[in-house]
Amino acid sequence: MSHPSLHLAPEVADALADGRPVVALESTIISHGMPYPQNVAMATEVEGIVRDHGAVPATIAILDGRLCIGLSPDQLELLASDGNVTKVSVRDLPYVVARGQHGATTVAATMRLAAMAGIRTFVTGGLGGVHRGAQQTFDVSADLTELGQTSVAVVSAGVKSILDIGLTLETLETLGVPVLVNGSDEFPSFYSRSSGHAAPMRVDSATEVAAVMRAKWELGIDGGIVIANPIPVEDEIPADEIGAIIDQALGDMDALGIHGKDATPYLLGRIVEITGGASLTANIALVRHNARLGAAIAVAYAG
């Protein structure tokens, strides 16, 4: 039974009522992760991929203060093009709802609303985590604390490579979050298949992931599961190449004094500029790849 304050699209409501597979999709990647019009094209394409692989897509956002689970084409267009859409994590939900504003949900907020709706599988691009220099700034994404307590499986291409991947993996271990890597013995780093960190746990199929989901929650262990799905070989940017670009973008961000919730959107945009659009191409490719796996996992779990 979904929460009464949620507004479910008819397609999503019918699928949940029938026990059919549903895949949650975040909206910050649309409003703050990619430029227009590539963002709305990507969002529409990803929803199509989920449908083509046997599940129902549920893009999640806040529109006029309403918690929307599943969006129409016009609503996707609004999110992609309206400059007044706020980036919303869990702490921001009450404020944005109370003021009747538009909000695009981060991984953390999308997880929370997906769980409220009864959706167990969620596809995104990359996870938030521990920022570089967090020993001094204490800048740690709420995605991690949400993974520690909200029972949703999150498919991504790993932790965003602008972050401290090692410290993020250590934090996920502390929070008791299983970290599964699909088809690889190495944890990926978003744009790249390699990170220098071993896969905490390896799986090789959607069926194996669904079995872990069932086992975890049937054991009464609350909290999420990370499924890291390495970007396809033909689409990756090698780790050493993207590493130098990230260092340049971080230096530019520090010079401008940008921090907090504005840091990640700035860095992703700056990396697109430095790479001449190559990072955006890789980002779109990995989201497509994640959508295919996420739909397969939702189908296996529903079965």
Disulfide bonds with the S-S distance in Angstrom:
none
